[in-house]
Amino acid sequence: MSKKNIFLSLLIITILSMLTFVIFQEEANAPEREIRVNTEEINNNEPENISASNEIIYYYGEECPHCQDVLRFLEENKISEKVEFQKKEVWHNKNNSEEMMKKVGECELNPDTVGVPFLYAEGKCLIGTPKVEGFFKLKAGI
């Protein structure tokens, strides 16, 4: 191969790499979407009809290193004593995984771009350690 062909090949690879990086950065920094709940449809007399806007569920994967960071943060800051929420493992529990995907659908997110750590809180979907920890810091007052 000539030097010109090698240079052009490297240039094309570099440009494609940069474009891929920019696209993934834009998806990672996309704003959360909010779900609107029709409060007229909620029957306050029955305890099983809890408003989705009050629900806080932390979805995680058992072997996920970022999820372990969040779990460590929750334990070290005693978040469960300050904020009522549920923890659900999704990598080894099909029901929890399907439930998480329903929440992803409610938030109108692309399931192919969603992973754990994932928080469904007060009608919003938050993805990633910084957003999940940030929510709990705000909610716990720390």
N, C-alpha and C positions, 0 to 999 in steps of 0.2 A: 504494500500500500504506500502511496505517496504521502508526503508530509501534509499536503493539502487535504487529502481524504481523512487522515487521522485528525487533523485540526477541526474539520467540519463535523466529524462524528462526535468529538468531545464537546464541541459547541452545542450541538443538538441535544446531547445527553444533559448538559448543564442547564439548558433552557427548560427542558422537560422536567428536570428535578426541581427547579425553582418554581415552575407553575404548579406542580403537585404540592409543594410545601405551602404556597400561598392559598390554594384551594382548601387544604385541610385546616389551615389557621383560621380562615373565614368561617368554616363550619364549627370549629371549636369555640369561637368567640361569638357565635350567634346568640341573640337574646332569648331568654326563656319565654315561653308562651303561657298566657294565662287562660284558665278555664272559667267561664262564667256559670254560676249555679243559679238556677231558678228557685228561689227560696219559697215560692208559693207551693211548689210541689213537695216540699219537705213537711212531713207530718210530725210535729213536735211532741205529740202524745205517745209515740211509740219509740222506745229507746233504740231499736235496731235501725231506725232511719236517721243515721248520723250524717250531717252535712259533709260533703266531700271537701269543703273548704276548711274544715277543722282537722282533717285526716293528715297525719304525718307518718310516712313509711320510708324507712331506709332500706334499700335493696343493695345487696353486696354479693360478691363471689368469694367463696371460702379461701381460695388460693390467690386471690387478687391482691398484689402488693399495695396498690393505692387504697383499696378497701381496708386493708389492715392498718394503714396510716389513719384512716377515718375512725376505725374502731378504737384504736389507741387514743386518739383525741377525745372520743366520747367517754372513755373510761377515765382518763387522766383528769378531765374537767368535770366528771360526775354529771354529765349532761342528762342522764336518765332521771336524776333527782330533781332537775329543774324544768325539763321539757318532757311531756308525754308523747312517746312515739313507739313505733314497732320496728323491729329489725327482721328482715326476711332474706334468707340465702337463696340465690337463684341459679347457681351453677349445678347444684345437685338436687334441687327440688323443682320438678316440672310445674307444679301448681303455682309456686311463687313466681317462676319465670313467666308463665302465661299471664298471671295477674299484673306483673310489671309491664308486659307488652300491651295490656289493655290501657294502663295508665299512659304509656307512650302514645297510644292512639288517641286518648282523650286530649293530650297536649298537642296533637297534630304534628308529632315529630316523625322523622324517617327512621324506622326501626333498624335500618342498616347502619346508621350513624350513632346509635345509642349503646352505651355500655355501662358498666359499674365502675365506681360508685354512682348510684342513682338515688335521688330523693324525690318522693312525691309529697309535697307539702303545701297545704292550704290552697289546693287547686293548681299548683305550679309544678313543673318538672325541672329539677336541677341536676346537672351532670358534671361529675368531676370533683376531686378533693377540695379545691378552693371554694367552689360554690356551696358544696354540702357543709363544710366546716363554717363558712361564712354565715350560712343560714342559722346553724345551731349557736354560733357565737351571739348573733343578734337576738335570737329567741331566748337564750339563757342569760343574757345581760352580761356577757364577759368580753 
